[in-house]
Amino acid sequence: MQDSTPMPRHDVASPSPQNANINMPSPKWFKYSFITIIVVSCIYIGLQLIGDLAAVPALSSFSFFMLGIALIIALGFEFVNGFHDTANAVATVIYTNAMPAPVAVMWSGFFNFLGVLSASGAVAYGIIALLPVELILHVSSSSGFAMVFALLIAAIIWNLSTWLLGLPASSSHTMIGSILGVGLMNQILHAGFSSGLSGIDVAQVMKVVKALLISPLVGFGLAAIAFLLLKMSLKNKKTELFDAPEGTKPPSFITRVLLICTCTGVSFAHGSNDGQKGMGLIMLILIGIVPLAYSLNKTMDSNEVQAFAALSEKSAHILAVNPSQMDTTTARQTLTQYIQDKQATPETTLAVAALSNNLGKLVADYKTMANIPENATINLRNDMYLSSTALKTLQKNNQMPTQLTNTEKATIAEYQKDLDQATQYIPTWVKVAVALALGLGTMVGWKRIVVTVGERIGKTHLTYSQGMSAEFVAMGTIIAADKFGLPVSTTHVLNSAVAGTMTANKSGLQWSTIKSIILAWVLTLPCAMLLSATLYWLFSKLI
């Protein structure tokens, strides 16, 4: 299970006292537990998927093949993600001897699993919002398949390349870069180079990029402050917190508990945030290939569906006196254009009203989501997606009608949330599959990244207080980002937090490593964009 590839030399003055922990052989029960988890999870995932597919018309052999390949590639991305990001969570507990390495890896994997299961889905669909709207609406087309395959394969290639070099590059940066590359190439193929950046949602991209750029600075600064506050508060007290571990001797009980708690928090937070990137792409795949089963939230009961229908029609008449005066085809074209260019006109609000009015009538007729026929499912979901995205954009850009009262605005906001509830859901088996892939990736490839974090960032070994401060800040930053639906990099936050504690402790930094990490940070976006754009162009010709 462990990676035995020799690591590059680093300039720590003496051999690492944690080498014995890093190279500790896995206990006998590890292998059997590992196999049991894989078998049980695969059985559960298989039964759930079979149950979902049994409720819809049989897939063609080609569709079934494409579904299998796409899921394997999507889960492969999460597997490689485990090499990078999840390994960061266990670095401090391993290098402070708070937990034996094999146990730490399994412990982290378990809490990643719980984090993935608790994920809200906000980050997952925030990632999807970066994709070109026309590809989201027609994900079942050849262009849709080319998009999914291109961005996933590009992300896997870059993540594997940086892992082979032992660099803790960001899977979040990689995925964002892959998405941007696909969006730009799609625009170039359809409108040429003169179209500029109209193929991507620049506002949403800037929101995500800001989060990815600011979070390492937050990690560095807050970890340094946390370490200094801890040092000041315990200045006159005898404590082992500021000592480096001696050999393989574990810390005291209290210190050990604190280190394990912060590792647990980072693992849980990582699962709830990073795991969602794969979830969103898997949902795109399922919606494109099996729309009847996954396009709409079939867990909504009849009362919720009827309440949604009533709210749709009510919102439509708030936005327009006569919402039926625009046909649905024109409304779709109007909103698609608006989402691309953000230029609101009186027809924009009328288009939202027209689609909302039509949605209310259709859903009321069907009574439950399960009664919606296959030929109507995709259009219904696309109309919901267009309405929700348009409403969010109108509200964000202060382009809503000015005459609306506070009560009417509250009604529209409630309707927009109901639209998201109907379309932005993630089946439990998808979460289990992502959690399994993340955990397996961590167990197979954790050592390279752990050694980089533990030995190659600072010139001295991690002390207990440094590990605790770095993990605590990383945990808080990731949880906060998850609440706001922002994808941040666990790798960058934790690495910068470790560097912050080293700086605050005047331990010194190994600038050769820092430069390599910064170089990977700078190159990830453009390289991922170039890879995905090239692959999208190639797959568009082949599929």
Phi, psi and omega per residue, in radians:
M1 nan -0.419 -3.030
Q2 -1.674 2.605 -3.129
D3 -1.517 2.059 -3.073
S4 -1.763 0.212 3.137
T5 -1.126 2.271 -3.127
P6 -1.044 2.477 3.139
M7 -1.609 2.680 3.050
P8 -1.068 2.660 3.122
R9 -1.181 2.648 3.087
H10 -2.347 2.900 -2.986
D11 -1.728 0.725 2.948
V12 -1.357 2.419 -2.965
A13 -1.137 -0.635 -3.085
S14 -2.221 2.818 3.128
P15 -1.021 2.538 -3.084
S16 -1.163 2.212 3.088
P17 -1.235 -0.182 -3.132
Q18 -1.618 0.026 -3.121
N19 -0.982 -0.638 -3.129
A20 -1.108 -0.659 3.120
N21 -1.247 -0.762 3.126
I22 -1.001 -0.734 -3.059
N23 -1.683 0.229 -3.136
M24 -1.092 2.247 3.140
P25 -1.176 2.597 3.138
S26 -1.222 2.429 3.078
P27 -1.147 2.839 -3.079
K28 -1.038 -0.644 -3.087
W29 -1.208 -0.322 -3.085
F30 -1.062 -0.842 -3.093
K31 -1.079 -0.760 -3.099
Y32 -1.216 -0.663 3.075
S33 -1.134 -0.724 3.123
F34 -1.007 -0.864 -3.116
I35 -1.166 -0.721 -3.129
T36 -1.072 -0.774 3.141
I37 -1.074 -0.767 -3.138
I38 -1.080 -0.828 -3.077
V39 -1.122 -0.848 -3.114
V40 -1.079 -0.781 -3.131
S41 -1.112 -0.760 -3.132
C42 -1.126 -0.673 3.104
I43 -1.106 -0.789 3.134
Y44 -1.079 -0.839 -3.132
I45 -1.065 -0.781 -3.136
G46 -1.082 -0.770 -3.127
L47 -1.133 -0.721 3.136
Q48 -1.151 -0.749 -3.137
L49 -1.150 -0.737 3.107
I50 -1.080 -0.734 3.114
G51 -1.079 -0.720 3.113
D52 -1.144 -0.757 -3.102
L53 -1.246 -0.487 -3.136
A54 -1.197 -0.378 -3.100
A55 -1.525 0.017 -3.125
V56 -2.219 2.863 3.085
P57 -0.964 2.543 -3.068
A58 -1.029 2.395 3.101
L59 -1.318 2.622 3.012
S60 -1.229 2.839 3.139
S61 -1.038 -0.693 -3.140
F62 -1.125 -0.794 -3.130
S63 -1.105 -0.715 3.131
F64 -1.116 -0.704 3.108
F65 -1.115 -0.800 -3.135
M66 -1.109 -0.674 3.115
L67 -1.082 -0.805 -3.138
G68 -1.087 -0.823 -3.128
I69 -1.095 -0.780 -3.105
A70 -1.117 -0.735 3.129
L71 -1.150 -0.696 3.119
I72 -1.075 -0.767 -3.136
I73 -1.164 -0.734 -3.135
A74 -1.111 -0.757 3.116
L75 -1.245 -0.497 3.047
G76 -1.087 -0.660 3.080
F77 -1.081 -0.774 3.130
E78 -1.170 -0.598 3.080
F79 -1.058 -0.833 3.123
V80 -1.186 -0.597 3.060
N81 -0.985 -0.639 3.117
G82 -1.095 -0.552 3.076
F83 -1.010 -0.763 -2.973
H84 -1.497 -1.197 -2.860
D85 -1.395 -0.778 -3.089
T86 -1.155 -0.581 -3.142
A87 -1.053 -0.484 3.128
N88 -1.111 -0.566 -3.066
A89 -1.151 -0.521 -3.064
V90 -1.677 -0.120 -3.037
A91 -1.034 -0.791 -3.040
T92 -1.248 -0.687 -3.126
V93 -1.230 -0.507 3.101
I94 -1.281 -0.777 -3.065
Y95 -1.373 -0.165 3.026
T96 -1.867 0.116 3.124
N97 1.081 0.376 3.119
A98 -1.213 -0.508 3.095
M99 -2.503 2.535 2.993
P100 -1.071 2.493 -3.038
A101 -0.934 -0.861 -3.120
P102 -1.063 -0.693 3.136
V103 -1.186 -0.704 -3.140
A104 -1.068 -0.710 -3.123
V105 -1.141 -0.787 3.120
M106 -1.170 -0.691 3.115
W107 -1.047 -0.826 3.130
S108 -1.091 -0.740 3.122
G109 -1.045 -0.689 -3.141
F110 -1.124 -0.773 -3.111
F111 -1.350 -0.423 2.926
N112 -1.065 -0.761 3.126
F113 -1.006 -0.831 3.132
L114 -1.127 -0.650 3.112
G115 -1.119 -0.723 3.109
V116 -1.102 -0.756 -3.120
L117 -1.115 -0.531 -3.109
S118 -1.529 -0.043 -3.049
A119 -1.054 2.443 -3.105
S120 -1.367 -0.476 -3.058
G121 1.695 -0.134 -3.102
A122 -1.107 -0.743 3.126
V123 -1.179 -0.693 -3.125
A124 -1.002 -0.838 -3.105
Y125 -1.445 -0.293 2.974
G126 -1.183 -0.660 3.060
I127 -1.118 -0.791 -3.127
I128 -1.058 -0.595 -3.111
A129 -1.113 -0.293 3.104
L130 -1.324 -0.329 -3.092
L131 -1.324 2.694 3.090
P132 -1.011 2.342 -3.036
V133 -1.057 -0.630 -3.109
E134 -1.186 -0.516 3.099
L135 -1.326 -0.600 3.082
I136 -1.148 -0.742 -3.117
L137 -1.213 -0.452 -3.100
H138 -2.173 0.823 -3.081
V139 -1.150 -0.380 3.139
S140 -1.427 -0.039 3.126
S141 -1.419 3.025 3.105
S142 -1.079 -0.638 3.108
S143 -1.145 -0.622 3.107
G144 -1.129 -0.769 3.101
F145 -1.142 -0.728 3.115
A146 -1.049 -0.685 3.128
M147 -1.072 -0.904 -3.080
V148 -1.086 -0.822 -3.118
F149 -1.135 -0.719 -3.085
A150 -1.123 -0.849 -3.055
L151 -1.256 -0.566 3.123
L152 -1.261 -0.794 -3.117
I153 -1.163 -0.677 3.092
A154 -1.076 -0.749 -3.141
A155 -1.126 -0.713 3.135
I156 -1.126 -0.775 -3.123
I157 -1.040 -0.820 -3.099
W158 -1.198 -0.731 3.133
N159 -1.093 -0.729 3.117
L160 -1.148 -0.677 -3.129
S161 -1.088 -0.803 -3.131
T162 -1.250 -0.575 3.100
W163 -1.124 -0.698 3.136
L164 -1.072 -0.484 3.111
L165 -1.559 -0.021 -3.133
G166 1.284 0.364 -3.118
L167 -1.679 2.216 3.122
P168 -1.376 1.239 3.123
A169 -1.310 2.834 -3.026
S170 -1.592 2.158 3.033
S171 -1.184 -0.546 3.100
S172 -1.124 -0.851 3.085
H173 -0.998 -0.747 -3.095
T174 -1.087 -0.813 -3.123
M175 -1.141 -0.750 3.124
I176 -1.072 -0.768 3.119
G177 -1.071 -0.712 3.127
S178 -1.108 -0.713 3.127
I179 -1.139 -0.746 3.137
L180 -1.123 -0.682 3.123
G181 -1.083 -0.747 3.108
V182 -1.116 -0.766 -3.126
G183 -1.077 -0.775 -3.132
L184 -1.184 -0.751 3.133
M185 -1.151 -0.644 3.095
N186 -1.073 -0.721 3.130
Q187 -1.177 -0.716 3.132
I188 -1.106 -0.718 -3.127
L189 -1.134 -0.542 -3.064
H190 -1.728 -0.460 -3.058
A191 -2.315 0.014 3.114
G192 1.432 3.112 -3.074
F193 -1.255 -0.334 -3.082
S194 -1.307 -0.145 -3.060
S195 -1.359 -0.175 3.090
G196 1.165 -2.336 -3.066
L197 -1.770 0.340 -3.078
S198 -1.189 -0.199 -3.140
G199 -1.427 -0.085 3.138
I200 -2.303 2.725 3.089
D201 -1.443 1.645 -3.026
V202 -1.074 -0.694 -3.116
A203 -1.102 -0.785 3.132
Q204 -1.174 -0.664 3.104
V205 -1.081 -0.783 -3.126
M206 -1.118 -0.623 3.102
K207 -1.085 -0.777 -3.117
V208 -1.243 -0.774 -3.117
V209 -1.102 -0.696 3.092
K210 -1.040 -0.740 3.126
A211 -1.102 -0.712 -3.130
L212 -1.225 -0.548 -3.134
L213 -1.412 -0.664 -3.057
I214 -1.385 -0.612 -3.031
S215 -1.009 -0.677 3.081
P216 -1.131 -0.641 3.103
L217 -1.148 -0.693 3.081
V218 -1.096 -0.786 3.128
G219 -1.046 -0.793 -3.138
F220 -1.077 -0.906 -3.053
G221 -1.164 -0.844 -3.090
L222 -1.176 -0.652 3.127
A223 -1.147 -0.712 3.094
A224 -1.085 -0.769 3.133
I225 -1.127 -0.780 -3.139
A226 -1.050 -0.731 3.132
F227 -1.123 -0.784 -3.120
L228 -1.152 -0.689 3.105
L229 -1.111 -0.721 3.107
L230 -1.094 -0.715 -3.130
K231 -1.172 -0.712 3.135
M232 -1.180 -0.707 -3.094
S233 -1.214 -0.433 -3.124
L234 -1.951 0.401 -3.014
K235 -1.008 -0.750 -3.051
N236 -1.778 0.299 -3.123
K237 -2.022 2.471 3.128
K238 -1.372 2.083 -3.106
T239 -2.612 2.653 3.112
E240 -1.529 -0.063 -3.011
L241 -1.003 -0.544 -3.046
F242 -1.725 0.211 3.090
D243 -1.727 2.679 3.009
A244 -1.441 2.639 3.131
P245 -1.046 2.565 3.095
E246 -1.765 1.951 -3.136
G247 1.013 -2.233 3.120
T248 -1.895 0.271 -3.130
K249 -1.204 2.196 3.112
P250 -1.274 2.766 3.113
P251 -1.261 3.102 3.092
S252 -1.114 2.904 -3.053
F253 -1.008 -0.853 -3.086
I254 -1.089 -0.822 3.136
T255 -1.062 -0.736 -3.133
R256 -1.081 -0.771 3.130
V257 -1.071 -0.760 -3.137
L258 -1.099 -0.747 3.126
L259 -1.138 -0.724 3.135
I260 -1.167 -0.669 3.129
C261 -1.100 -0.754 -3.139
T262 -1.210 -0.658 3.058
C263 -1.071 -0.740 3.122
T264 -1.075 -0.748 -3.139
G265 -1.107 -0.747 3.120
V266 -1.131 -0.724 3.136
S267 -1.079 -0.806 3.139
F268 -1.109 -0.807 -3.124
A269 -1.119 -0.681 3.120
H270 -1.083 -0.771 3.124
G271 -1.077 -0.709 -3.098
S272 -1.249 -0.397 -3.117
N273 -1.796 -1.084 -3.056
D274 -1.162 -0.602 -3.138
G275 -1.058 -0.418 -3.073
Q276 -1.275 -0.369 3.125
K277 -1.079 -0.807 3.102
G278 -1.181 -0.626 3.141
M279 -1.044 -0.817 -3.112
G280 -1.047 -0.725 -3.124
L281 -1.252 -0.632 3.075
I282 -1.116 -0.690 3.107
M283 -1.130 -0.663 3.062
L284 -1.037 -0.752 3.133
I285 -1.087 -0.821 -3.111
L286 -1.139 -0.703 3.121
I287 -1.124 -0.673 -3.112
G288 -1.250 -0.625 -3.035
I289 -1.709 -0.622 -3.124
V290 -2.221 1.154 -3.029
P291 -1.058 -0.630 -3.082
L292 -1.114 -0.554 -3.094
A293 -1.520 -0.517 -2.937
Y294 -2.220 -0.081 -3.087
S295 -1.224 -0.615 -3.087
L296 -2.157 2.666 -3.116
N297 -1.315 1.716 -3.094
K298 -1.325 -0.090 3.138
T299 -1.422 -0.171 3.090
M300 -1.196 2.251 -3.132
D301 -1.419 3.050 -3.038
S302 -1.105 -0.612 3.124
N303 -1.136 -0.735 3.115
E304 -1.133 -0.676 -3.135
V305 -1.166 -0.749 3.137
Q306 -1.187 -0.634 3.075
A307 -1.129 -0.670 3.090
F308 -1.103 -0.757 3.141
A309 -1.045 -0.778 -3.129
A310 -1.144 -0.715 -3.133
L311 -1.185 -0.593 3.105
S312 -1.063 -0.876 -3.111
E313 -1.179 -0.646 3.102
K314 -1.103 -0.775 3.130
S315 -1.129 -0.663 3.136
A316 -1.042 -0.731 -3.103
H317 -1.387 -0.283 2.990
I318 -1.279 -0.696 -3.081
L319 -1.384 -0.449 -3.128
A320 -2.639 2.455 3.127
V321 -1.115 -0.755 3.139
N322 -2.224 1.450 -3.071
P323 -1.144 -0.302 -3.105
S324 -1.374 -0.091 -3.072
Q325 -1.272 -0.241 3.053
M326 -1.964 2.295 3.125
D327 -1.326 2.791 -3.032
T328 -1.154 -0.599 3.133
T329 -1.088 -0.811 3.104
T330 -1.124 -0.692 -3.141
A331 -1.073 -0.755 3.122
R332 -1.095 -0.778 3.134
Q333 -1.101 -0.711 -3.128
T334 -1.113 -0.796 -3.106
L335 -1.260 -0.626 3.076
T336 -1.054 -0.769 3.109
Q337 -1.140 -0.718 -3.124
Y338 -1.119 -0.741 -3.135
I339 -1.096 -0.533 3.132
Q340 -1.348 -0.776 -3.018
D341 -1.878 -0.201 3.098
K342 1.096 0.329 3.136
Q343 -1.644 1.768 -3.074
A344 -1.404 2.473 3.056
T345 -2.327 2.963 3.065
P346 -0.995 -0.501 3.141
E347 -1.226 -0.400 -3.129
T348 -1.099 -0.903 3.135
T349 -1.110 -0.687 3.115
L350 -1.104 -0.651 3.136
A351 -1.138 -0.734 3.084
V352 -1.075 -0.755 3.134
A353 -1.084 -0.738 -3.118
A354 -1.103 -0.809 3.132
L355 -1.169 -0.694 -3.131
S356 -1.114 -0.730 3.123
N357 -1.108 -0.737 3.124
N358 -1.167 -0.701 3.115
L359 -1.064 -0.777 -3.135
G360 -1.038 -0.770 -3.127
K361 -1.174 -0.760 -3.115
L362 -1.135 -0.828 -3.111
V363 -1.130 -0.650 3.107
A364 -1.103 -0.673 3.127
D365 -1.176 -0.674 -3.096
Y366 -1.376 -0.430 3.090
K367 1.246 -0.727 3.053
T368 -2.357 2.758 3.119
M369 -1.124 -0.551 -3.094
A370 -1.176 -0.370 -3.112
N371 -1.498 -0.108 -3.085
I372 -1.293 2.171 -3.099
P373 -1.237 2.826 -3.054
E374 -1.066 -0.698 -3.066
N375 -1.232 -0.235 3.127
A376 -1.816 -0.243 -2.997
T377 -1.118 -0.870 -3.086
I378 -1.078 -0.822 3.135
N379 -1.067 -0.686 -3.131
L380 -1.134 -0.781 3.129
R381 -1.144 -0.753 3.134
N382 -1.080 -0.679 3.107
D383 -1.134 -0.676 3.091
M384 -1.146 -0.752 3.141
Y385 -1.098 -0.808 3.141
L386 -1.088 -0.758 -3.121
S387 -1.128 -0.811 -3.125
S388 -1.109 -0.842 -3.114
T389 -1.114 -0.700 3.126
A390 -1.138 -0.735 3.133
L391 -1.118 -0.751 3.110
K392 -1.055 -0.754 -3.103
T393 -1.207 -0.720 3.098
L394 -1.061 -0.756 -3.133
Q395 -1.198 -0.735 -3.118
K396 -1.124 -0.655 -3.085
N397 -1.656 0.191 3.136
N398 0.950 0.791 -3.108
Q399 -1.962 0.181 3.086
M400 -1.240 2.714 3.098
P401 -0.959 2.326 -3.042
T402 -1.286 -0.339 -3.057
Q403 -1.436 -0.021 -3.098
L404 -1.215 2.384 3.075
T405 -1.394 2.954 3.122
N406 -1.090 -0.639 3.119
T407 -1.142 -0.734 3.119
E408 -1.163 -0.665 3.094
K409 -1.113 -0.672 3.111
A410 -1.136 -0.652 3.102
T411 -1.123 -0.762 3.122
I412 -1.114 -0.724 3.134
A413 -1.106 -0.704 3.109
E414 -1.147 -0.680 3.114
Y415 -1.123 -0.717 3.135
Q416 -1.114 -0.653 3.080
K417 -1.152 -0.671 3.105
D418 -1.153 -0.632 3.068
L419 -1.052 -0.763 3.126
D420 -1.155 -0.669 3.123
Q421 -1.088 -0.606 -3.098
A422 -1.322 -0.409 -3.048
T423 -2.080 -0.497 -3.040
Q424 -1.751 1.328 3.088
Y425 -2.286 2.759 -3.113
I426 -2.334 2.060 3.127
P427 -1.047 2.625 -3.101
T428 -1.064 -0.620 -3.090
W429 -1.165 -0.504 3.082
V430 -1.170 -0.737 3.107
K431 -1.099 -0.725 3.131
V432 -1.109 -0.727 -3.139
A433 -1.107 -0.743 3.130
V434 -1.158 -0.756 3.125
A435 -1.076 -0.704 3.129
L436 -1.117 -0.779 -3.130
A437 -1.114 -0.743 3.106
L438 -1.075 -0.806 -3.110
G439 -1.119 -0.742 3.124
L440 -1.119 -0.699 3.110
G441 -1.068 -0.728 3.125
T442 -1.106 -0.803 -3.078
M443 -1.157 -0.534 -3.092
V444 -1.480 -0.697 -2.965
G445 -2.158 0.438 -3.009
W446 -1.219 -0.501 -2.876
K447 -1.144 -0.727 -3.087
R448 -0.995 -0.862 -3.076
I449 -1.252 -0.657 3.131
V450 -1.070 -0.735 3.125
V451 -1.119 -0.707 3.111
T452 -1.058 -0.833 -3.116
V453 -1.161 -0.744 -3.029
G454 -1.377 -0.542 -2.981
E455 -2.104 -0.377 -2.923
R456 -1.951 0.054 3.103
I457 -1.604 -0.900 3.115
G458 -1.759 2.850 3.129
K459 -1.446 -0.251 3.063
T460 -2.082 2.843 -3.128
H461 -1.269 2.704 3.117
L462 -1.050 2.320 2.959
T463 -1.566 2.937 -3.129
Y464 -1.077 -0.743 -3.107
S465 -1.171 -0.614 3.108
Q466 -1.152 -0.796 3.117
G467 -1.069 -0.734 -3.127
M468 -1.136 -0.805 -3.122
S469 -1.108 -0.778 -3.117
A470 -1.104 -0.800 -3.119
E471 -1.161 -0.707 -3.117
F472 -1.097 -0.776 3.140
V473 -1.179 -0.739 3.118
A474 -1.055 -0.766 3.121
M475 -1.029 -0.863 -3.116
G476 -1.106 -0.716 -3.123
T477 -1.127 -0.771 -3.107
I478 -1.186 -0.729 3.124
I479 -1.089 -0.748 3.118
A480 -1.080 -0.739 3.128
A481 -1.102 -0.668 3.140
D482 -1.111 -0.680 -3.140
K483 -1.129 -0.551 3.137
F484 -1.642 0.094 3.115
G485 1.200 0.528 -3.106
L486 -1.874 2.281 3.073
P487 -1.433 2.049 3.069
V488 -2.026 2.876 -3.092
S489 -1.655 2.009 3.050
T490 -1.027 -0.717 -3.138
T491 -1.003 -0.928 -3.069
H492 -1.184 -0.687 -3.120
V493 -1.123 -0.829 -3.085
L494 -1.248 -0.741 3.112
N495 -1.056 -0.758 -3.141
S496 -1.207 -0.573 3.102
A497 -1.158 -0.745 3.082
V498 -1.069 -0.774 3.112
A499 -1.080 -0.641 3.112
G500 -1.111 -0.724 3.130
T501 -1.223 -0.619 3.096
M502 -1.118 -0.721 3.128
T503 -1.165 -0.774 -3.137
A504 -1.107 -0.560 -3.128
N505 -1.531 0.003 -3.093
K506 0.986 0.626 -3.132
S507 -1.417 -0.382 -3.090
G508 1.556 2.662 -3.140
L509 -2.030 2.557 3.037
Q510 -1.483 1.714 -2.982
W511 -1.176 -0.413 3.077
S512 -1.113 -0.709 3.102
T513 -1.246 -0.774 -3.127
I514 -1.035 -0.742 3.129
K515 -1.116 -0.688 3.129
S516 -1.135 -0.726 3.126
I517 -1.145 -0.747 3.121
I518 -1.119 -0.699 3.116
L519 -1.067 -0.778 3.094
A520 -1.097 -0.661 3.129
W521 -1.102 -0.766 -3.104
V522 -1.246 -0.672 -3.047
L523 -1.434 -0.348 -3.010
T524 -1.014 -0.892 -3.109
L525 -1.040 -0.979 -3.109
P526 -1.110 -0.674 -3.129
C527 -1.177 -0.732 3.098
A528 -1.129 -0.684 3.100
M529 -1.078 -0.811 -3.130
L530 -1.103 -0.755 3.132
L531 -1.085 -0.866 -3.075
S532 -1.198 -0.655 3.108
A533 -1.092 -0.757 3.127
T534 -1.130 -0.774 -3.140
L535 -1.169 -0.647 3.116
Y536 -1.133 -0.722 3.092
W537 -1.068 -0.771 -3.123
L538 -1.143 -0.833 -3.108
F539 -1.176 -0.549 3.104
S540 -1.104 -0.543 3.117
K541 -1.384 -0.532 -3.025
L542 -1.556 -0.662 -3.034
I543 -1.412 nan nan
